[in-house]
Amino acid sequence: MTMGDSPGSTVDTASGGSLAEARAVANKPASVVRFKAALRRAKRRNAREPEIDFLNITAMLDLMTIILVFVLKSLATAQVAAQSDDLRLPVSVMTSEPSQEGVIVTISKSQLLVGDDPNPIAQLSSRDQLAQTGLDARYKRTGPNDLFLVPLAKVLGDYRERDKLIRAAKGLDASTSEAIVVADKTTPYRVLIEVLFTLGASEFGKYHLMVVTGKKSP
């Protein structure tokens, strides 16, 4: 209490200070509660969905399968269409798409091959002999006049057994298989007949002859 101050004013000053402190103490818990409530609301607003930390393997496998099939078909088409001095395909006016199904039988000027195996199953002799009696008698079952080619039939038998299983698994007709014949344009008719005869005897009932599409001669 200072000089000149009345007792009443001293009481008022003391009372005013006590009331302010009381209000501060009373308001403090409410401020903390509001702060915590605002913090919770901010956390809820800023909350994000959990990130996906795994890969969808099934979708990736489907995509890789599609890419693999496309690449294999492209390679098969490129392999069949490849030509050299030993193999020149005949020209045709047909415009249909070549078949992608079937075992490939290649008849070049000098050898007979099946599939992608670079090792020939038979060597071709001179054109004069091929035109008369076809392939050499050592490749045939009963002699030079026979049409059945034993080495070709043996390899085709292996392809046929695998194709049966594939067709059965796909729900397709497994009673016959298909073949793509890639023959040089100078192949004698007798040789072509021997190859087709052996294909038929080996249960390959559908053939596709590979040609080069060209314009019709005037």
C-alpha angles and dihedrals in degrees: 000000000000129000116275093024116116121226090247094057091049091052091049093051092049091045092050092051092049093050092052092050090046091052090050092050091046093049096047098078091047091053092052091049092050091047092051091047091050090048091053091049091050091050091051092049093049095043112119133199113266112266119248106245099181136075126238098240094180094060091046092051091050090052093047090050092054091048091048093051091049092050093047092050091048091051092047092052092047091048094050093046094048112115134189141168088281094051127040116168120224119253120243136180091222114119101190120121116264118252118259095195128084143045114295117237112189123199110188128172092271111022150023120233137178126209118331094322108124091203110094119229091208138016118224120228129209120323092243093057092043091053092051107038105359120224121009116285092244089071093053135083104232108007145298095312094054118106097204114100108205100198091048092049092051093054092042090053091062092048090047094055092051092046091053091057093046093049093047091051090051093046092245130138106282096184093094141016136215132240135194112215114206105189132172112249091242094054109134115245091238092060092048090051091051092052093047091046091053091047091053092047089052092056096260099136100169126058133188120198113212114224140164115250112235143152121283114256115248 
